[in-house]
């Protein structure tokens, strides 16, 4: 009568089983927006983040939910519970500090042009934020632009765009002064051979290609790879992966901020930075800045410049 134990988590409900647009059934929990945040915040940024970082995550999770509230309308519900939306799991993991963060930011959202923002966030940006159109095929967004993410020492070392090999190497060789540089994937390396690439292409796209060459065709302003060519010398039909398709296909890559070193005829080393798409908030950066005394509002203004830190009631004032 108190709820449901599901995959080790406790959910209060109420619950609905409903037919969706595919003719199958969907199990749905009905919950309020504020209760929903209890299942998002601890699983997205962690239970041990500083209070200001937890407040930031609460504001962004609330903004994202509202911005995408009709995403699954055709299926009879609002949001999914995995990374396609935001991770929503066991709300009972929301400790007292997380609940305080949600209360402290009650009804608070980020607003742009009278609407909740596209509150994209990720684990680590590797020291430079990506613009939205570096990650997805969409128009540029004024508050989601490429920007160096660090102190003055970090910013003075580089200038955007970062789009040639020497500039990328210089960025990836450094970390001192970047926000969130203690994240485990702030800098990373992956050694990948032709068989692994073949398997990834076959599994994701059904393409039977045994690659012997890789070529970065285009980079964005932040240095991220926008187009990657994978080819086999004997095959006249190379595969070109673009934007988020790169990470969706080559799932061993933490980000698209990387350079490639060829080790031998069938092996390559990917040297990169960051974890995730790089757009909007770096959770590692937010934790770092909160630990140094930044307020939640200051952190939000840093990662989403020009947006308004308002409330749900401000949306009602728009004609």
Beta strands, then each sheet from edge to edge (+ up, - down):
strand 1: 4-6
strand 2: 9-11
strand 3: 15-19
strand 4: 25-29
strand 5: 108-112
strand 6: 115-116
strand 7: 121-122
strand 8: 128-129
strand 9: 147-148
strand 10: 187-193
strand 11: 213-219
strand 12: 225-231
strand 13: 239-242
strand 14: 258-264
strand 15: 267-273
strand 16: 281-282
strand 17: 308-311
sheet 1: 1+ 2-
sheet 2: 3+ 4-
sheet 3: 6+ 5- 17+
sheet 4: 7+ 16+
sheet 5: 8+ 9-
sheet 6: 10+ 15- 14+
sheet 7: 11+ 12- 13+
end
